[in-house]
Amino acid sequence: MGIVAHVDAGKTSLTERLLYAAGVIDRVGRVDDGNTQTDSMDLERKRGITIRSAVVSFELGDLPVNLIDTPGHSDFIAEVERALSVLDGAVLVISAVEGVQPQTRLLMRTLTRLRIPTLLFVNKIDRVGARYDDLLADLHRLLTPAAIPLQTVTDLGTRTAGVTPLAVQSRDIAEILAEYNDSFLASYLDGAELDYADELRHQIAQTRVHPVYFGSAMTGVGIPEVIEGIRTWLPRATGSPTDELRARVFKVERGAAGQKVASARILTGTITPRTPLDVLPTDGVAYQVRPSAVEVFANGGRQVVERAEAGQIVALKGLKAIQIGDQLGVPTAAVDRLFARPTLETVVGARDRVKLFQALTQLAEQDPLIRVRKGDEITVSLYGEVQKEVIASLLETEYGVDVAFSETTPIYVERVDGVGTAFREIGTGPWPAGVGFRVSPVAEGIDYHLEVELGGLPRAFHTAIEETVRLTLHQGLYGWEVPNCRIDLTYTAYFSPVTTAGDFRRLVPLVLLEAVAAAGTTVMEPVNEFELDVPSETLSRVLAHIAEHRGLVTATTLSETQAHLEGTIPAATTHPFESYLPTLTRGEALLTTSFRTHQPVAGPPPTRTRTDGNPLNQKQYLMHLNRSS
């Protein structure tokens, strides 16, 4: 089960209440005091926000629960993505005061798309400003029309606030259920005796409707009812330990001794230590490993076991090459990426560059969306500004590296414009090897093909060529990645036994980039799509603000009090656009953004320093390549 929410809605406090109710902890921690069970990082305790997904296991009666407490800040959406990929059900926490916030809507949209059964918990009913009727209206308008309240609230917004259950076997609930099941509607109209609770459970499992509970994680009001709601409505795991092993790695971290520890959800089958385990990487060739130790999450901690089975979350040690997203055993259906890769990057500086790069490389193991790039400068990719603080804190506390960041900039890419060819015959350069390529555009991905006989080269040479092709395309003619193109290998030659794989690794970048230059590239900037709700009277100011930041409105919906806008805006201007919105809208703007596409850069194409220190523009780069040869 996952607990997800916009930052500060109270999901970590709810976790503490559930652990306390299960007897795992003897006192409830407070986020503000920095003594919660799942926020273990120093920065998490200082900032009062969750940064990394934390796993804790406990029992609610006869129901074992593996609970994942995920980040609420949009800068850590990658952590949320990995947690969602292994859930049976979720609790979405909403503040009764602040209501539906931007991240709330993004999370609900994702949960719905993944068909994850979700219970809504409205927290902070004891706070001044807490709402009930207005909040339910917002839930129906902004999240889902299928939110079904199962409680009312007494003394709302006071310290004596409480909850009163609503009968499930009621006309109001029957009418909502009938909207989503025609057979239930027909039986209801015929006057048949129906079990509304059974139908409600069925529709929750199919993500057609969502039960709504109310309470206060701070005081504990409504928590027993939420626990009973989890036990009653969210579907339990159904995987069998007797089936073939199917498991998915959703987190990788380093243990106290520096060893990798991989957290995985076992969907079916079993895992035992020192037994061969098939690993299916997200991109690469399958291989076998033997985990040196297997631990399961239980009673608030981890326990070493000799056997873990379906339904459990395990911590595996001894898997040196394991990565987030890898599958174990036999393959399961692929999990689509829920959120796009980061569109921002920043330069990181430190006195000890070698130590800095090693530390960032280890952090990238734990978060595959943190891409580290080393050249004259070291850069890392980001989702937002708060991640800078997190990375700086981790580097200082875990690796003893004090860092400074430059201003955040967009991550551009290069699009191949046409078809280009290049080849070097053997004997025309300093290396005893020959190679030729044809480059052409494709819609998505690197599409590598052979137009030569596979047996014409030793297999090791073919491997060296393909690996170098993919590595070279990380930096195009302007220094940006070329993520989408087709590469045809059109010519190869070698001298036996003189030629080595290293000769091809040195020659391939030279010839491939000549082909890319012949095809031509266009630098593309990332563009976000946005949804924006603002008060109607501020619409004209907001539209002008969008235009100033190169945004484009594609749809507008007006009501008496609200304006709903949809459109696109470049990633380069998204942060300054967002930062000034509260001033324009009295703090009432509701903005959600997500990566949509790339568009050609207007004006001179931006360049960035290549990791090999070579010149940046096409003409200079080709001159440099020819001098090198």
N, C-alpha and C positions, 0 to 999 in steps of 0.2 A: 504494500500500500504506500502511496506517496502523499505527502502533505505539501501543497503548493499554494502560493499566494503572492500578491504584490508585497513589496518590502514593508515591514512594520504592521502588517495586518494581524500578526499574532500566531503564526504557524509554529514557531519554535516554542512559544509558551504553551500551545496546545499539546505539542509533543511531551513537554514536561508533565502536564496533567495526565496524559495517558500513561506515562511511565510510573507516575506516582500511584495511579489507580491500579496498575498491574503489580505493584509492590517491588519494582525494580529499584526505585530510589525512595529514601525515607523523608525527603523534603523537596518541595518544588523550587527549582532554580528560577531566577529572574534574568531576563535578557539584559536589563539595564544594569544589573549587578555583575554581569559577566560570569555567572556560575551555572550555566545551563549544561545539560548532559551532552547535547549534540554539537554545540558550538565550541570546538576545541582549539581552534587557531587563536593566537593572541589577538589578531586584528578583528576576528569575529567577536571576541569578547569586548574589545574596545569600542567597535563601531555599533555593536548590537544588531548585526545583520549576519545571515548565513551566507557563506561564500562557497564552501564545498559541500556536496551531498554527503550526509552522514547516515549511516545505517545502524539501526538498533532493533533488537528483536525482543519480544515479550509475549505474554499470553493474556488474552481477554477471555476468561472462562476457559472453554474448551477450544478456543480459536487461537492458534499460533499466528502472530503478526510480525512480519518483517517490514518495519516502517522506515521510509526514506524521507529525511527532512531536507528539502531542497532549497537553494537560494531563491530569494524573492526579487533581487535587484536585476534589472534587465541586462546589466553588464556581464552577468554570469548565466545567461540563458543556455550556454552549452552544457553546464552542469545539469540544468533541468531536463534538457533533451536526453541525456544519457540515462537519467533516472526514469523518465517516462517510458523508455523502451522496454522496461522489465516489469511493469506494473500489472496487477489484476484489477485494482481499483484505486481511487484517489479521493482525498478530501481537499476541496478548494475553500480556503479561508478568506472571508470578506469582512472588512471592518464595518460595524454598524454606524460609525461616525463618518469615515471617509468614503464609504460605499465602493462602487465599482470603479477601479482605477485602471490606467492603461495596461499594466502587466496582467491584471485580472482578466481582461478581455482577451489578450493574446494567449494566456494559458487555457482559458475555457475553449477558445477556438481550436487549440491544439488537442486538448483532451477529447473534444467532440470528433475531430478528424481521425484520431487514433482509436475511436470507439472505446474509450476507457470509462467504465461506470464511475460516476462521480457524485459524491455527497457534498452539498454546500453547507458550510458552517459559518454563520454570521456571528462574529466575535465582538466583544466590547459593548454589550448591551447595557452595562452599568456606567458607561461614560456619558458625560454631558454632551448632548448633541446626537445621541444615538437615535436611529430612526427604525420604524417598522413598515408602515404602509408605503411610505415614499421609497424605502429601500427595496421592497418587493416589486414595486413598479419599475425601479431601475434594473433589477435582476431580469424582469421579463422583457424590458426594452433593450438592454445593452448586452445581456449574456444569453439568455434562453427563455422563450415563452413557456417552456416545459418545467419551470421551477415550481415544485409543490411544497408549500410550507406545512410542516407537521406539528407546529407549535405556535402559540401566541406568547406575547411577552407582557408581564405585569410590571408596573413601576419602572417603565422604560427610562433609561438615562439617570438612574439613581443607584445608590449603593445597595438598595434592597431589591433590585431588579430580579425577576424570576421568570420561569417558563412554565407554560401550561400546555399539555398535549392536546392535539386535535385528533378526533376520531378518524381513522383511515376509512372505515366503512361509512362514508358520508357521500352526499350527493355532489358536493363540490369536487371531491377527488374523483368520483366516478365520471363526471363530465370531462375532466382533463384526460383521464385514461382512455375514454371513448374517442377522443380526437386522434389518438395514435394507434388504435387497433379496431379495425372495422368489425371483426367478429365479436369483440367485446361490446361494441356499440349495438350490434344487432341483438345480442342476448340481453343487454341492458334495456333496450326499448321493448323487448318481448316480455319484460318483467321476470326474467329468470333469476334464480338465486345465485349470486356471484360472490366469489371471495376476492374483495378488492385488494387485500394485502398480497395475495398470490399474484394478481395481475400487476400490481405496483412493483413487486420484486422482479417479475419477468421484464417489465419495460425498463427498469433501472439497469438490468444486466445488458439490455440491448441499446443502452444509452439514449432511449427515447425521452425519458423524463429524469428529473434529478430532485431528490428529497432535500428540503431545507430545514436545518436545525439552528437554534439560537442559543447563546450562552456567553459566558465570560471565562476565558482561559486563566485570567488573573485570579479570580475569586473561586473558580470551580463550579459556578452555577451553570447548569445545563450539560456538564461533562458526562455524568452517568447516562443521560439520554443520548448523547452523541455516541458513546461507546455501544449502547444497545442498537443504535442506528447502523453502526459499522457492522456489528454482528448480524443484524437482520437483513440489511439491504445489499451490501456489497458482496459480489460473488466470490466464492472461495476457489483456491487453486485446484485444478483438476488433473495435473500431470501425474503419471504413474512412475514409480521407481523401477518397475519391471520393463519399461520400454527402453529403447536406445537412448543414449545420452544426448541431450540437447541443452546447451547452456550458452549464455551470452555474457561477455565481460563488459561491465559498464563503468568501471573505475579502476585506475591504477595509481598506486602511491608508493612511497618508499618507507620501509620500516626503520626502526631505531638503528639497525646495523647497516642501513643503506641498501638493503635488498628490496627487490620489487615485490609488492603485494597486490594481487589482482582480485577485485571483488566481482563475482559472477552470480547470476541468477540461474539455478538449475530448473529448467522447464520440465524435462523428463529424464529418467535414468538416475544413475548414481556416479559419484566420484570418490575414489579412494587414493590415499597417498602411495607414491612409488609405483603406481600402475600406469602403463602407457596411455596417453591422452592425445587424441587428434585435435590439432589446432587449425582452424580455418581463418586465416587473416582476412581483413577487409580488402586488402589488395596485396596479392602475393601468392606463393605456393604453400599448400598445406604441409604441415610437418607434425612430428610426434614429440611429446615431452613427458616427463614423469614429475609431477608435483612433489616436492620434498615434504610438504606438510599441508594439511587441509584443516581449516578452522571454520566453524559455523557461528553465526551470530545468534546468541541465546542469552536470556536474562540480563539484557542490557550490556553485554560484553561479547567477547569471542572465546570459544572453547575449541581446543584441539580434539579432533575426532578421527576415527579410522574409517568412517563412512559418512558421506553426505548424500542426501537424496532429493528427489523432485520436490519443489516448493521452497527449498531452503536457499538462502544466500550464503555463499562461501567466500572465504579469503584464502587464496591459493598462493603458496610460496614456491620459489625455485623455477619460475617460468621467466627466464631472462629476456626473451624476445617478445613477450606478450604485449598487446596493445589494446586500447579501448576500442570496442566494436568487434573484436575477434569472437568467433563462435567456437564452441568446444563440442566434440562428438560429431554428430551428423548435422548437416546444414538445416537451418530453419528458414522461414520466409525472411527475406531481407527487410531490414527496417530502414525506411526512407529517412533521409536527413530531414529533421523537423525545422531546423533553422539554418540559414545560409552561413557561410564562413564569414569571419570578421571582414569589414570593409575599411578598417582604419589600421594604421601602424605608427610606431614611434621609435625614435632612436634612443638606445639605452647606453649610458656611459658609466664607466667605473675605472678606478686606478688600475686594477688587475683585470685586464680584458680576457685573459685565458681562464681565470677562475669564474668570471662573469658568464662567459660562453658555456662553460661546463655546467654551471648552475641552471642557466636558462634551458639548456638541452634536457636536463632532468625534469624541469618543470613542464616542458613540452611533452614528455612521456606521460605525465599525469593529465594533461589537457591537449589533445591533438589539434585543437583549433588555435593554440598558441604556436605560431610558426616563427621560428628563429632564423634569422638571416645574417650571415657574417661576411663582411667585406672590409672596406675602409672603416665602416661603422657597423655596429650590431643593431639590428632592428627586430621588433616583435610585433605581431598583429594583435589587435584589440577589438572589443565590442564597444568600449566607452571609457570615459575618463577615470571612473572608480577603479577599473582594473589596474591602472598605473599604481595606485596606492597599494593594492593587494600584492602585485608583483614585487614592488619595492619592499613591502613588509616581509614577504616570504624570503626574498634574497638576503635581507638583513638578519632575520631571526634564524633561518635554517642553514644559510650558507656563509654568513658573515661578510656579505658584500654590500657596500653602501653605493647606491646608484643615483643617477639623475636622468631625467627624461627630457626629450625635446618636445616641441609642439606636435600634436597628433595630426597626421595627414592621411588622405585617402589612399587606398591600395588600388592602383590602376592595373589594367591588363592590356595586352596587345592582341589585336585581332588580325589574322592573316587575310589579306585583301584578295589575292589571286593565286595563280599557280606559278611556282618557281622551281628551277632545277639547278643542280650544281654537282660536279664530280671532280675527283682528282685521280688521275691514273697512277698506278704504282710506278715509282721511279722518278716522279716529277717533284718530289718534296723530300724532306729530310727523314721521313719515316718509311720503312719497307712495307707499305700498305696502300691500298686504294679503296675508295668508297664513293658512292654517288647517291643522291637523294632527290626526290620530288616532293614538294610541299604544296598542300592545297587546303582550303578552308573546309571545316565541318561544323555542325551545329553544336556539338558538345563532346568534350573529352579528347584524349590523344589516341588517335586511331593508327596503329603501327602495322605496316604490311610488308611482306617480302615479295619482290619481283625477281629475286635471284634464287637459285637452287639452294635449299637448306643444307645439302651436303657439300656445297662448294667451299664452305669454311668449317673449321672445327667449331663445335658447339660453344666453347668458351669465348671464341671471337664474336659469334652472334650475340651472346649474352652481353659482352662488353659494349657492342655497338648499340643495342637497344637501351641498356641502362644509361649510357652516355647521352643518347638522344633525349630521353626523358629528363635527365639532369640539365642538359643544355637549355631546354625550353623553359626552365625556371627563370631565365633572363633573356628577353628578346633584344631587339636592336636598340631599344631605348632603356633597357635595364629592367622592364616589367615582365611578368610571367606571360607566356603564350599558352593559355589553358586549353584551347580548342583548335586542333588541326589534324590533318591526315599526313602521315609520313610514309612514303614508299621508298624502300631500300632498292635502288636500281642497279647498283654495280658494287662488286667487291673483288679484291685481289690481295694476295699475300705471297711472300717468299718463305718456303719451308726449308730449314727450321729457324730462319732468322727472325721472322715476324713474331711479335708477342701481342697479347691483348692490350697492353699498355700503348702500343703504337696506334691501335684503333681509337683508344680513349683520347689520345692527343689529336688525332686527325678529325674525328667526327665533329667536334664543335666548329672547326674551321669550315668544313664543307657544308654542314647543316645550316649555319647562319648565313652563308653565301646564298643558299637556296631560299631561306626566309627573306633575305634582302631582295632577291629577285622577285619574290611574290609580293613583297611590300607588307607593311603592317600599319595599323591605325591604333593609336593609344585610346583606350576606352575608360571612362570613369564610372564608378559604381553609382547606381541610382536606387533610392528607396521608394517604396510605395507607402502612402500614409493614409490614415483615417483620423479625422480631427472633428471633435465636437466643441463648439464654442457658443456663448450666448448670442442670440440673434442680433442684438444691438451692436456687437463688436465685429460683425461680419466684414464690413467694408475695410476696417483697419487690418484685419487678419488677411484678407485677400491681397491687400497691398504688400503686407509683410511676406506672403508667399512669393509674390512676383519678385520682390527684392532679392530673394534667396534662390532665384532660378527655378522655383517650383511651378508645377502645372496642375490645375484643378481639373479633374475629369468628370466629377459628379457632385451635385449639390442637392441636399434635401433640407427643406426649411419647415420649421414648425413655429408655433407662436413664440416659444421661448428659446429654442435651440436651432442651430444650424449644423448639419452634418456634412463634412467635406471629404472627398476622396481624391487622391491624385498622386503625383510623383515629385520627388525633390532629390537633387544630387546629394550623395553622402557627404561631400565636402562642406555643404552648407547646412546639413541637418542639425548639427549641434548648436551653432549660433542661432538658427531659426527657433529651435526648441527653447533655448535659454531665455529668449525675450518674450515668449508667449504668455507667461503669467502676468507680465506687466500689461500686455494688450487686453487681457481677458479677465482681469481681477482675480487671477489664480484659478479660473473655472475651466480652462482648456483641458480637453482630454485627447491626448495624442498617442497613437500607436504607429510605429514604423517597422518595416522589415525590408530586407534586400529584395529587389525585383529583377533588375537587369543591368546591363552596361550600355552606355551610349558614347558616341565619339566625343572627344574633348574639343571644345571650341577654342580656337586660337593655337598658338605654338604648343606642340605636345610636351608634357612634363617628362623629365628624365630623372633617373636616380642612379647613384653610384653602383657600378657592377661589382660583384664580389671578387672578380679577377682584376679589378683596377683598370680595365680597358676604357677607351673613349666611349662616348655615349651615342652620338648621332650616327646615322647609317653610313655616310660617306667616310667619316673618320674611322669608324669601326672596321669597315672593309679594308681600308688602307692599312690599318693595324694588323688585320688578319693576314694580308698579303706579305707584309714585312716579316711576320712571324714565320711564314712558310718558306 
